[in-house]
Amino acid sequence: RRCPRGLRLPRGARAPSAGLTAFPPCRFLLCASGDFVKVYSVSTEETLRLMGGHADLVTGIQLNPHNHMQLYSSSLDGTIKLWDFMDGIPIKTFTVGSKLLALYTLASAEDSVFVVIPKKGERDTFQLVSVKLTKGAGQDLEVKELSVILAGVDASMKHIAFGRGGEYVVSVKDVNLQVYFFKRRLLNRFSLSTVKTKGGDNRFSCVVCHPTEDCIATGHADGKIRLWRNFHHRKEYTYSTLHWHHDTVMDLAFSMEGTRLLSGGVESVLVQWHNESSWQKDFLPRLGSPIEYISLSSDGALCCTLHTDNRITIINSNLRFSRSIQGLIKSRDVKTGLVVDPRTKALVLNGEPGHLQFYSLQSDQQLFSLDIVQRQYIHQAGLKQSDLVKVAFSAQGTWLATVEESEEINDPELQLKLWFYDEETQSFKLNTRINTPHDNHITDMCFRDMDELEHDSLILVTTGRDCVFKVWVMVEDTDPEAQQSVSWSCDFVGSYHNYQATNCCFSEDGSLLAVSFEETVTVWDSLTWDLKCTFCHPPGNIRNICFGRLTCSKYLVGATDYGFLCCWNLLTCALEWSAHLNVVILQPDPLSEHIAAVSWLSKESSLFVFKPNEPRPIYIQRNLCKEKILLAAFVPRDEPEMISSERYLWLRRSQLFFLTDTQELMTLSTKSLEERLTPSSKQLAVEESLPVTPFSLLLGKHRHQQAQEDKDPGKPVVHNKQEQASPAVKELLHTPAHVLPSASFLCTIFINSLLISKESKSAEEIVDEVEMESEKAEDDSDEEDVTEMEQEDTGHVELLGETTCKLSKSQEKELRKIRKTDYSWISAF
Amino acid sequence: MAAYKPVVVQACPKLGERITQDTLYWRGYKTPVQIKEFGAVNRIDFSPVQPYNYAVTASSRIHIYGRYSQEPIKTFSRFRDAAYCATYRDDGRLLVAGSEDSIIRLFDISGKAPLRQFEGHTKPVHLVGFLSDKYRIFSGSDDYSSKLWDIPSATEIISYSEHTDYVRCGCASKVNADVFMTGSYDHTVKLFDARTKSSVMTIEHGHPVESVLLFPSGGLLVSAGGRYVKVWDVLKGGQLLVSLKNHHKTVTCLCLNSSGQRLLSGSLDRHVKIYSTTSYKVVHSFNYATSILSLALSPEDETIVVGMTNGVLNVKHRKPEEKNEKSQKKRQPAYRTYVKGRTYMPKQEDFCVSKPVKRVLRKYDKLLRSFQSSKALDAVLEPPIMLHTPEVTVAVMQELHRRGTLRSALAGRDEKQVNLLLTFVARRVIEPRFTPVLVTVADMITDIYQPVVGQSEIVDKQFLKLQEAIGKEIDYQEELLEVLGMMDTLFATFTKKRDICLEGNKSNGLTEIIETDMNY
């Protein structure tokens, strides 16, 4: 299979689909996320390490009961890996051979772990097996000793639990509960009546065991929690029932001593049951989204809940919300599309229900979540919730327009809200709320992108299924004592033949507005609101429209249902060209004239990048991914990236992001995965993990002094720098002239490199610059060949490595001096 | 984790009067005291010194009232004919008045008989006043002349006869003792300097001038005549600054408030309008029973006195401000504990621990938070909420509907509660902002209580009322649609014309120009 080069997931954008957590003593939070295991710092919420190595989904992680600095992880690729998570190094890999669906460890079981594997030859039947971890010298080991403990178990890891001290194992499936006692080799089976009591569905959903007593707690699909005791006897067993949840109990967890039981479910309420006082309840309500997993830290001080929307909440032992770790929040349906906030360059889309999330792509963090609907969200199935459907930013990001509607089809209860960015509070503030701006669903919305200095130039256009488009303008309040000076009101209502308005788009200079009405595109003058001309490419409704930009601003591009991509010339009012292409998304780059079109044909998405002035695309990527791409957005880069290949030149100023129907965020990148994943905070974390001892304090003080000494700009440093600069300059002079950039461009850099600057501008930077120059020269001479480029990439890394080596040498002498003093100090101690 | 979000109550912009600081200020007057005079009240003047008595000129008498007295504390009645324009001197000890018999009389406040009489005019004198040096009097008369008199010698100093019609109003500059101005029915206001023989400036008002006023700074002049109030910049040689036309009958009197920030004008149209002197917009207006002839505001805006054509004097006193006193009393015993640490300003290195803000939830919000839908509905069906803030009731109903518990909240109610519910629905269902929600509520009520219809007379009556209300609304809407249809036909004819000219621009075969909105 031809894999597109450099198509990579950005970090953490994938949901922790097998979200399993483990707490080593309160410092780190480990979480399985996709093919990786992530290590978070509990105190700073940051991702400290990303441990990759599994080839498929990680299904289970467990701390090594004999060494709390080690972690076992199992994956669908059939391997168990042992990690040192402090350093992020895989210690050992055990290959089991079949898919591993869950992993359990026991303190009492010496060097063996328990996994759930599918039974050979039969589909959908699974068995719990004990795996003897072979001891060997090498890193990769083959596991041979497998012994079946329980057959006919369920695949989910929540359906098996080990009892007090590892004496017994409990497994639940449907309405059956089986307990296996290791010592007595006894298997007890219990089953609930399959007859559905009124509205109830008493199937098991999860099971946990009491840590000190012989007690099993099971959660059920009807919201009940059953506590089983006396299950040594087949007949005289007892159970009691706790009932608070109205829907499935998703997970249960006992506290360390077993005095408390935590339960969670769809209601997104964490319930704490007290063992002693007749199961009294405490609640932690409104956690935001349904709880999927509950996990406790090994010292019992913290508890964390994993939510369905890709979020981890850390909760104190006294049931107080502490902090939350969140990446890209997964919402049920991304209706808003991918929008880029011009101010923060963050990706903006639906977040929690009724919220808008601002997701920073650089840091893989949610910047903030803006509550748009401002209503209490009730977690209950079958309710008509109102949610955000459209979002638009003005060009500078000072205004934000949002549309929310309820799910009811006949009476959508529409609201258009306009938010103003308040510089003081650094957040958006509600300015105007318009109830039922249209009589039917709003299909599209856009601002006029122009200088916002002139107030009257800001215009918002909404199109609706009620066959009109509306123009909203800012109105200044005449009353000087009013609280806010501006508000929005409707200025113009346009319609065309009573067709439904589907899309709208402003030209780059804001003089023209294109509105598509089913099969027709209409172009309006934005000053007088006169209909200027219409375009049509029958048959088929218009799906997307956009204006060309910069040099191509005289073109209007549209895509139709019937699989045509058309480009009209606005000056001649004629069709310039058209192509047969089933375009799903049409996305113009705000910084260049490129337009990206994503097509969906025979179960594969393809990407085409073209300029409107010529019908031939400049970049084609067939078979981009198997999933259907729903949304795309160009995100401007902070600084133009050096891209050598002409094929990827269109990615220079902005990056293209996609969202697929499985809610995975993807991007096209020319860099390799390793480069993107270099953990920047690696060293920081090591320092942080050091225990605070008097020695470390003293050492820290000394280090501080040392750092200050290093900072002192002295003559020897300058000397070194000159020596450093000379080889680079030499290289520059030896490069053939015809591959160098113009002399005027190099002159300042060259002269600067010769100068002895007074500031302590490190030699590193200058060398770097020079290296970059020479490298660029190489690039120019290179041909556009993928394989060659990759070589060049590695060359680049090597070059960088060299420079750092040289640097360290240059300062080694000084460091040695310092070290001498260092040792003398220790001996004095 | 988020806190509970209270129910969003849809705020609708209130139509009609908007409440501003001004409305609050000018509403702070007690109900007026009405005093009957013998004839039309042509002039009210407040004494500039404590205790701010005021002289009211009506018919042939001048009454002096105290601040809260409803009976005159003193009366000057030595007039043979109607008296006009009784005005206090700056020190509040002398009073001058003109009269129908063309004689100007000067009274001492404590005496009864006039101190001086100035004779020289040949026609009734409607305007008299003191110059700001206190020793001279200016006057204007129906013989078109205006004169200046010396008080000690009771002699005429100078006479100007430049107006060509009755001189009916005027005022003296507070800044310069020699400057005064008169307004006349010949549509002009003339500015005189006592040191020169003729007028210094003439301002053309355009209507017979009924009242003139100089700002305390002396730079701006306000003239009223006809329906207009005009403001002139005197220092720029009488340039028109702004022309206000807010009355629909002749403006008869003008007055400034104590701070000089607000201008008041009274008119024959029974209104007193209050303007801001910065924006010259009407910030408030008062309504009176009959046409207003004269108007005065006491120092510190304590009292507004308005004289009317039917001889009624309308006196409004300002309400004393009670709130401040009360709150001060409350705070006194615990003063120290309150003050402790209040004035401490956190320094830069201080770590501030802020007190958790306790959020106050309304009763229905508390009930909704704990999912007690029926009780939440009860809470908003209480008369004060239901009557004064129906939007709250409707918002809670909408929230319940959203949660899917509206039906169970509405069910299981007794006769009294159903009656209450139906009254509310029948009354509010026709309000457009409530209609969508209340129609669902009405639907549910009829569904739930259908089996028991006919068991209670009161409830049946309410059902009929609801039916009636809805029937009426439907008729009304039908009528509106008819009107809309008619208007659309008219608009359609306009559109057609424009399309024709658009079609002229047709340039290419591919472009098709299709008329907008032609399907009416």
Interface residues (C-beta under 8 A of the other chain):
Chain A: L284 R286 L287 G288 T313 F321 S324 D371 Q374 R375 Q376 I378 Q380 G382 L383 K384 Q385 S386 S406 D411 N435 D479 P480 E481 G494 S495 Y496 H497 N498 D530 L531 C533 T534 F535 C536 T572 C573 A574 L575
Chain B: M1 A2 A3 Y4 K5 V7 V8 Q10 R18 T20 Q21 S279 L368 R369 E399 R402 R403 G404 R433 P436 L502 S507 N508 L510 T511 E512 I513 I514 T516 D517 M518 N519
